[in-house]
């Protein structure tokens, strides 16, 4: 492992996203209680504690209730995250009527996950939905009391951790910077000094909303440009209360409403596609890697390099019954199948056990097909593809698709694939890669034990700048695509920066 950032990236990548968000929100909540005890907040510790218990408790109970009614399995960590967000945003209170409204808001938030669905997945941020509905009643609203200077240092650290883990640093930065600039500009235009306007920024919902609500993966659009566009849209809408604080009955511009409008934009951009799947076969690619072939009941819109969200009904562990798996087959595979591959290693999750036990003919569901890890349309762009282990799957689809396009008359791309494998018998899709004709640098710790390889393949015992430079004299002119575990991506970034490569796109396989 090279460098502190790479270590941090790898460490965060080993933590499931929901668990990280829940832990960060819980830490901020704990700090808030301590600050309240010290008299540093406007609310007492007892008031915050009562609101916390009700918000999280009602959220968990609401999730269980709605999951039971919908015949689904509750996702406890998701409900905890929703409850913690609501705790940090609603008006804290100890009065029974106010706490009842907090509980109702949490119930509506969790109900939205099961009732407001398109293509089999919820499309609106649950906490924001609960807050908007609560506001429409006219009985309560959002306080955003978490936006206080006393909590700012902890918010900054928490938002940074979440943004890095979810690989959303750019969109979050756009939302915070653009939203802050717009709000500051409007306030200054109203007669406030620039210094006073900047002092007010930590007391706005901007940072918390950007870090913990905008970043919900399932409500984001698939492509990087679309995510930036949604961030900009939400930033503009957050400035509306400062520019035009209108009110239509009980409807008024709020941060939570701005986020829901962004969610709708994301829904239109994503065009979620759901399809029933039937397992038609499986095959072992390596001793620890298995490919599963599914037949969809309707054609799936797919670009090479995208992933599908696979729902497999079973008695799931806390990580749930869905996983995002990159599609290894090319769009419109000749046999009509959609293929995914998983690496099997201990400890095995309930999802992998259920997938392994699924019989031919067994049913699953593709909730959506999405993702922006696709090759550029301009075939003149020289490419450097780097794969670690099972991270080879998007490149298998892309290179097979590219070979088919070349056979149909398209100009060939200038591509080098670097494939790092842990052992000589752990090379997934070796025949398929060889058939594409692409030039490959195969990195294996024991090159002497490798099977016969195509003449245009190169071999190295280690993955470093020297090995790459030996087969690629001008790497800095290329656009790099790296796919694999967070640890591998950290190593890849370090090697690429050492070689002067600056244009890098990544696809993280965090394990499942």
MARNU-452100 format. One line per field, with one value per residue (C-alpha): residue in one letter; chain; residue number from 1; x, y, z. Coordinates in steps of 0.001 Angstrom, whole numbers, always signed. Example, Ala and Ser with C-alpha at 12.3 -4.5 7.8 and 13.67 -1.06 7.14 Angstrom:
! MARNU-452100
res (a s) .
chain (A A) .
n (1 2) .
xx (+12300 +13670) .
yy (-4500 -1060) .
zz (+7800 +7140) .
***
This chain:
! MARNU-452100
res (x x x x x x x x x x x x x x x x x x x x x x x x x x x x x x x x x x x x x x x x x x x x x x x x x x x x x x x x x x x x x x x x x x x x x x x x x x x x x x x x x x x x x x x x x x x x x x x x x x x x x x x x x x x x x x x x x x x x x x x x x x x x x x x x x x x x x x x x x x x x x x x x x x x x x x x x x x x x x x x x x x x x x x x x x x x x x x x x x x x x x x x x x x x x x x x x x x x x x x x x x x x x x x x x x x x x x x x x x x x x x x x x x x x x x x x x x x x x x x x x x x x x x x x x x x x x x x x x x x x x x x x x x x x x x x x x x x x x x x x x x x x x x x x x x x x x x x x x x x x x x x x x x x x x x x x x x x x x x x x x x x x x x x x x x x x x x x x x x x x x x x x x x x x x x x x x x x x x x x x x x x x x x x x x x x x x x x x x x x x x x x x x x x x x x x x x x x x x x x x x x x x x x x x x x x x x x x x x x x x x x x x x x x x x x x x x x x x x x x x x x x x x x x x x x x x x x x x x x x x x x x x x x x x x x x x x x x x x x x x x x x x x x x x x x x x x x x x x x x x x x x x x x x x x x x x x) .
chain (A A A A A A A A A A A A A A A A A A A A A A A A A A A A A A A A A A A A A A A A A A A A A A A A A A A A A A A A A A A A A A A A A A A A A A A A A A A A A A A A A A A A A A A A A A A A A A A A A A A A A A A A A A A A A A A A A A A A A A A A A A A A A A A A A A A A A A A A A A A A A A A A A A A A A A A A A A A A A A A A A A A A A A A A A A A A A A A A A A A A A A A A A A A A A A A A A A A A A A A A A A A A A A A A A A A A A A A A A A A A A A A A A A A A A A A A A A A A A A A A A A A A A A A A A A A A A A A A A A A A A A A A A A A A A A A A A A A A A A A A A A A A A A A A A A A A A A A A A A A A A A A A A A A A A A A A A A A A A A A A A A A A A A A A A A A A A A A A A A A A A A A A A A A A A A A A A A A A A A A A A A A A A A A A A A A A A A A A A A A A A A A A A A A A A A A A A A A A A A A A A A A A A A A A A A A A A A A A A A A A A A A A A A A A A A A A A A A A A A A A A A A A A A A A A A A A A A A A A A A A A A A A A A A A A A A A A A A A A A A A A A A A A A A A A A A A A A A A A A A A A A A A A A A A A A A A) .
n (1 2 3 4 5 6 7 8 9 10 11 12 13 14 15 16 17 18 19 20 21 22 23 24 25 26 27 28 29 30 31 32 33 34 35 36 37 38 39 40 41 42 43 44 45 46 47 48 49 50 51 52 53 54 55 56 57 58 59 60 61 62 63 64 65 66 67 68 69 70 71 72 73 74 75 76 77 78 79 80 81 82 83 84 85 86 87 88 89 90 91 92 93 94 95 96 97 98 99 100 101 102 103 104 105 106 107 108 109 110 111 112 113 114 115 116 117 118 119 120 121 122 123 124 125 126 127 128 129 130 131 132 133 134 135 136 137 138 139 140 141 142 143 144 145 146 147 148 149 150 151 152 153 154 155 156 157 158 159 160 161 162 163 164 165 166 167 168 169 170 171 172 173 174 175 176 177 178 179 180 181 182 183 184 185 186 187 188 189 190 191 192 193 194 195 196 197 198 199 200 201 202 203 204 205 206 207 208 209 210 211 212 213 214 215 216 217 218 219 220 221 222 223 224 225 226 227 228 229 230 231 232 233 234 235 236 237 238 239 240 241 242 243 244 245 246 247 248 249 250 251 252 253 254 255 256 257 258 259 260 261 262 263 264 265 266 267 268 269 270 271 272 273 274 275 276 277 278 279 280 281 282 283 284 285 286 287 288 289 290 291 292 293 294 295 296 297 298 299 300 301 302 303 304 305 306 307 308 309 310 311 312 313 314 315 316 317 318 319 320 321 322 323 324 325 326 327 328 329 330 331 332 333 334 335 336 337 338 339 340 341 342 343 344 345 346 347 348 349 350 351 352 353 354 355 356 357 358 359 360 361 362 363 364 365 366 367 368 369 370 371 372 373 374 375 376 377 378 379 380 381 382 383 384 385 386 387 388 389 390 391 392 393 394 395 396 397 398 399 400 401 402 403 404 405 406 407 408 409 410 411 412 413 414 415 416 417 418 419 420 421 422 423 424 425 426 427 428 429 430 431 432 433 434 435 436 437 438 439 440 441 442 443 444 445 446 447 448 449 450 451 452 453 454 455 456 457 458 459 460 461 462 463 464 465 466 467 468 469 470 471 472 473 474 475 476 477 478 479 480 481 482 483 484 485 486 487 488 489 490 491 492 493 494 495 496 497 498 499 500 501 502 503 504 505 506 507 508 509 510 511 512) .
xx (+0 +1346 +666 -1778 -4667 -4489 -4577 -7572 -9347 -8722 -9796 -13044 -13707 -13847 -16732 -20226 -21642 -24751 -22717 -20264 -23033 -24815 -21582 -20750 -24272 -24230 -20896 -22253 -25341 -23162 -21087 -24287 -25433 -22087 -22192 -25748 -24614 -21902 -24464 -22960 -26213 -29627 -31307 -30868 -29399 -32669 -34581 -32139 -32100 -35900 -36021 -33230 -34960 -38267 -36811 -34628 -37093 -40022 -37892 -36838 -40376 -41794 -39337 -40320 -44021 -43856 -41580 -44055 -46960 -44968 -43746 -40150 -37289 -36569 -33196 -32284 -29233 -31171 -33870 -31261 -29702 -33112 -33879 -30550 -30978 -34443 -33135 -30533 -33035 -36461 -37422 -36198 -38822 -39986 -43710 -45810 -47522 -44238 -42657 -45710 -45130 -41486 -42617 -45148 -42459 -40240 -43122 -43841 -40138 -39897 -43223 -41892 -39189 -41829 -44699 -42946 -41068 -40257 -38731 -38621 -36590 -37403 -36618 -37004 -34781 -36822 -35899 -36569 -39915 -40959 -39965 -41843 -45009 -44745 -44356 -47423 -49557 -48710 -48197 -44416 -41398 -37638 -35294 -31907 -30459 -27450 -26257 -24509 -20893 -20297 -20799 -19090 -15691 -17400 -19665 -16682 -14905 -18072 -18992 -15441 -15498 -18851 -17982 -14675 -16239 -19026 -16702 -18828 -16243 -16770 -20585 -20617 -18045 -20122 -23228 -21446 -19388 -22070 -24804 -22640 -21705 -25323 -26588 -23760 -24304 -28017 -27458 -24768 -27055 -29621 -27270 -25337 -21561 -19566 -17923 -21263 -22687 -19778 -20203 -23826 -22978 -22224 -25735 -27399 -28464 -26095 -23243 -25367 -27760 -24885 -22980 -25682 -28816 -27741 -25233 -27808 -26626 -29975 -31473 -28529 -28404 -25901 -23517 -20929 -22126 -25701 -24616 -22853 -25967 -28168 -25757 -25935 -29728 -30105 -27615 -29703 -32947 -31426 -31035 -34749 -35837 -33316 -34461 -38200 -39522 -42966 -45691 -48520 -50842 -48492 -46007 -42871 -39325 -37245 -33942 -35748 -38037 -34997 -33487 -36690 -36741 -33169 -34297 -36960 -34306 -32192 -35134 -35656 -31931 -31568 -34579 -34619 -35334 -36683 -36789 -37398 -34411 -34215 -30962 -29993 -26478 -23324 -19669 -16477 -14103 -11339 -11147 -12635 -14720 -18108 -20127 -23937 -26005 -29556 -32274 -34303 -38026 -37592 -34639 -32402 -31004 -27283 -23984 -20761 -19278 -22551 -23834 -27163 -28675 -29587 -32346 -32263 -35059 -33633 -33195 -30633 -28020 -27743 -26209 -29533 -30822 -29496 -26072 -24665 -22864 -21053 -22387 -19710 -21742 -21948 -25169 -27522 -25549 -26213 -27893 -29936 -28390 -27089 -23954 -22376 -19419 -18684 -15638 -16270 -14110 -14597 -16543 -19359 -22347 -25917 -26309 -23493 -24791 -28247 -26797 -24747 -27842 -30063 -31135 -31306 -34698 -34644 -35889 -34132 -34755 -32756 -33947 -32068 -29205 -27053 -23523 -21220 -18025 -18158 -15516 -15447 -17393 -14321 -12372 -9228 -8666 -5770 -6782 -5081 -7314 -6262 -8062 -7548 -9091 -12836 -12510 -11864 -15626 -16444 -13462 -14525 -17820 -16202 -13403 -15697 -18125 -15247 -13945 -17395 -17533 -14112 -15290 -18204 -15834 -15188 -11603 -9626 -8827 -5337 -5704 -3448 -5046 -3212 -4692 -3415 -4222 -3287 -2177 -1666 -4960 -6891 -7281 -11006 -12113 -8689 -10097 -12459 -9681 -7335 -10018 -10370 -6799 -6132 -2582 -2331 +159 -584 +701 +1126 +3366 +4511 +4928 +6675 +3471 +1301 -399 +500 -469 -934 +2261 +1103 +701 +3354 +4018 +5314 +5722 +4753 +2493 +4590 +5540 +8595 +6620 +4049 +6575 +8432 +5503 +3964 +6480 +4001 +1406 +716 -1139 -3736 -7036 -6892 -9783 -9162 -11506 -11113 -11038 -10463 -6999 -6150 -7525 -5280 -2254 -3321 -3679 -205 +1364 -482 +467 +4103 +3896 +2250 -1222 -3786 -7042 -8238 -11698 -12379 -14914 -14714 -15586 -15983 -16957 -20310) .
yy (+0 +3417 +6669 +7880 +8672 +5173 +3652 +5769 +4852 +1148 +1307 +3110 +693 -2201 -578 -1049 +2310 +2241 +1187 +4047 +6640 +5262 +5333 +8909 +10145 +8340 +9989 +13440 +12740 +11693 +14866 +16914 +15314 +16076 +19685 +20016 +18769 +21440 +24123 +24767 +24129 +25794 +22564 +20587 +17111 +15644 +17254 +15929 +12467 +12207 +13277 +10857 +7873 +8650 +9419 +6325 +4038 +5100 +4792 +1225 +209 +1945 +126 -3220 -2429 -1256 -4128 -6576 -5010 -5008 -8573 -7376 -7740 -4691 -3004 -2025 +100 +2136 +2827 +3844 +6275 +7780 +8105 +9769 +12246 +13155 +13557 +16057 +18013 +18107 +20433 +18741 +18541 +16624 +17334 +14281 +16027 +17163 +13745 +12146 +14327 +13225 +9603 +10240 +11890 +8836 +6527 +8487 +8521 +4735 +4204 +6165 +3521 +877 +2881 +5399 +3086 +3055 -3 -1794 +799 +3862 +7135 +9840 +10424 +8976 +11588 +14454 +12903 +12605 +16215 +17564 +15655 +16817 +20388 +20111 +19351 +22754 +21179 +20970 +21435 +21133 +23005 +21851 +22484 +20331 +23322 +25099 +26329 +24125 +20990 +22303 +20562 +17209 +17739 +18546 +15326 +13240 +14684 +14120 +10461 +9803 +11657 +9788 +6397 +6931 +8517 +11632 +14241 +16213 +16434 +17157 +19913 +21429 +21413 +22977 +25542 +26591 +26566 +28545 +31063 +31593 +31963 +34319 +36388 +36788 +37743 +40271 +41712 +42249 +44534 +42146 +42450 +39694 +38756 +38455 +36429 +33981 +33680 +32683 +29810 +27179 +27791 +26762 +23183 +23134 +20996 +18392 +17998 +17645 +15087 +12870 +13224 +14132 +11252 +8484 +6164 +4730 +8177 +9430 +9277 +6804 +9032 +11384 +14342 +13761 +13762 +17078 +18416 +17297 +18867 +22162 +21975 +21372 +24182 +26625 +25485 +25895 +29599 +30023 +30799 +33645 +35009 +34246 +32971 +32168 +30219 +28297 +27265 +25099 +24521 +26625 +26285 +24229 +22359 +19033 +20054 +21137 +17674 +15917 +17950 +16777 +13188 +13555 +14836 +11797 +9484 +10958 +10736 +7162 +5665 +2684 -650 -3632 -7150 -10623 -12954 -16737 -18557 -20602 -21638 -21148 -21912 -21723 -19159 -19824 -21782 -18758 -17039 -18125 -16690 -16775 -16508 -15155 -14909 -11667 -11645 -8416 -6782 -4747 -1385 -1860 -264 -2206 -1485 -866 -2844 -4258 -4198 -7818 -8610 -12179 -13040 -14942 -14722 -11970 -10881 -7227 -6409 -7073 -8987 -6724 -6300 -4205 -6554 -5460 -7100 -9201 -10019 -7681 -5809 -8045 -11237 -13785 -16220 -13444 -13887 -11388 -12611 -11561 -12941 -13043 -13995 -16516 -16168 -16426 -15100 -15685 -13344 -14608 -13183 -15316 -18405 -17833 -17236 -20427 -22370 -20946 -23763 -23480 -21972 -20094 -16517 -13244 -9657 -6902 -3787 -1484 -1364 +1707 +3049 +5522 +3429 +3264 +3840 +7185 +7483 +8981 +5921 +8014 +8440 +6164 +4036 +2330 -211 -1548 -4454 -6110 -9572 -9589 -5977 -7396 -7845 -4392 -4642 -8073 -6585 -3470 -5224 -7892 -5184 -3191 -6221 -6743 -3104 -3372 -6474 -4388 -1762 +617 +1883 +29 +1681 +2079 +23 -1578 -3754 -4352 -7368 -8074 -11576 -13265 -16566 -18285 -20174 -17004 -15358 -14873 -14753 -15666 -17133 -14188 -11637 -13496 -13531 -9734 -9277 -6510 -6025 -7174 -6791 -9697 -9130 -12395 -13118 -16421 -15856 -19201 -21086 -19251 -21203 -20463 -16879 -15020 -13633 -10025 -10392 -9203 -10605 -8981 -10280 -6987 -4020 -866 +2077 +327 -2702 -498 +1867 -1106 -1899 +1572 +4306 +7239 +6484 +10125 +10713 +8073 +8074 +5453 +3280 +1324 -1347 -3493 -3390 -91 -1360 -2031 +1360 +3046 +1232 +2008 +5724 +5843 +4075 +6235 +9468 +8354 +7879 +11269 +9961 +12499 +11438 +8515 +6965 +4288 +1568 +185 -3400 -3157 -6776 -8406) .
zz (+0 -914 +939 +3540 +1149 -306 +3177 +4126 +887 +1445 +5097 +4248 +1400 +3850 +5738 +4217 +3156 +5339 +8351 +7854 +7515 +10585 +12597 +11565 +12335 +15678 +16522 +15646 +17751 +20695 +20366 +20304 +23560 +25188 +23979 +25282 +28694 +28610 +27740 +24303 +22395 +22515 +23626 +26822 +26813 +28086 +25204 +22636 +24199 +24169 +20523 +19615 +21198 +19533 +16086 +15870 +17644 +15476 +12359 +13144 +14120 +11048 +8803 +10297 +9993 +6393 +5370 +6865 +4999 +1762 +2230 +2211 +4649 +6830 +6467 +10009 +9218 +6666 +9248 +11818 +9343 +8597 +12307 +13071 +10220 +11470 +15022 +13835 +11729 +13466 +16323 +19546 +22254 +25297 +24940 +24003 +21074 +19517 +19979 +18403 +15330 +15246 +15335 +12568 +10444 +10895 +9949 +6762 +5905 +6099 +4364 +1388 +857 +218 -1279 -3539 -5856 -9548 -11134 -7804 -5894 -3824 -5555 -2898 +96 +2996 +5607 +3185 +2229 +5863 +6538 +3501 +4398 +8005 +6805 +4573 +7624 +9024 +12443 +12393 +10192 +10076 +12406 +11023 +14468 +13544 +11515 +14344 +14573 +17618 +15505 +12356 +12873 +13394 +10396 +8186 +9162 +8801 +5417 +4158 +5249 +3605 +387 +14 +792 -1717 -4297 -4408 -3434 -6646 -6582 -2830 -3327 -6137 -3976 -991 -2908 -5380 -2754 -346 -3035 -4080 -532 +383 -2748 -2070 +1575 +621 -2053 +707 +2598 +4856 +4875 +3227 +6526 +8316 +5423 +5605 +9367 +8796 +6423 +9126 +10448 +7177 +6280 +3290 +4618 +6408 +3487 +1014 +3071 +4499 +2355 -1170 -1082 -685 -3513 -4523 -5254 -7336 -11141 -12633 -14565 -13150 -15213 -14098 -10451 -10913 -12621 -9729 -7247 -9134 -9337 -5597 -4878 -6904 -5274 -1810 -2571 -3405 +197 +216 -3158 -3223 +126 -1302 +463 -1162 +1654 +3746 +914 +1084 -253 +2159 +1907 +2033 -839 -2877 -2378 -3459 -6683 -7221 -6607 -9308 -11704 -10846 -11520 -14994 -15721 -14452 -16224 -13853 -15470 -13576 -14952 -13663 -13978 -14253 -13556 -16608 -15702 -13673 -14282 -12271 -13780 -11240 -7968 -6181 -8886 -10222 -13111 -13089 -16269 -16041 -18647 -18268 -18920 -20880 -22671 -20374 -21434 -20902 -21843 -21509 -18088 -16279 -13314 -12259 -8800 -8151 -5669 -4377 -1911 +1064 +4795 +4567 +7050 +7997 +4627 +2939 -61 -2842 -4387 -7204 -9622 -12767 -15922 -17591 -20699 -23655 -24454 -26414 -25788 -28520 -26159 -24559 -21123 -18593 -16818 -13531 -11618 -7891 -5902 -3139 -70 +3667 +5421 +2950 +3140 +3170 -345 -1750 +39 -1424 -4885 -4638 -3545 -6307 -8605 -12380 -13098 -9806 -9761 -8974 -9993 -11646 -9851 -12196 -14657 -14258 -13886 -15599 -15817 -19612 -22266 -24104 -27334 -29022 -30149 -30747 -26970 -25863 -22883 -19968 -18218 -14810 -13144 -9792 -9376 -9971 -11118 -14578 -15189 -16641 -18975 -20216 -21348 -22792 -24675 -26118 -27227 -28706 -30610 -32109 -33197 -34826 -36685 -37973 -39358 -36438 -36039 -33339 -30022 -28571 -25364 -22806 -20125 -16844 -15050 -11529 -10248 -6948 -8506 -11836 -11572 -10678 -14110 -14741 -18382 -19799 -23080 -23562 -23059 -25376 -28083 -28023 -29284 -26763 -25453 -21815 -18986 -16658 -13117 -11216 -8197 -9736 -13499 -13999 -13181 -15703 -18498 -22137 -23023 -26323 -27858 -27464 -23688 -21255 -17767 -14568 -11034 -9383 -10031 -10010 -12189 -13615 -14797 -16474 -18047 -19548 -21845 -22142 -22998 -22905 -20201 -19294 -22560 -21708 -19886 -17140 -15974 -12753 -11389 -8284 -4514 -2696 -1780 -5423 -6478 -3919 -5336 -8903 -8195 -6645 -9640 -12159 -10436 -10358 -14128 -14633 -15505 -14338 -15982 -13856 -13528 -10925 -10196 -6639 -5721 -1946 -1416 -670) .
***
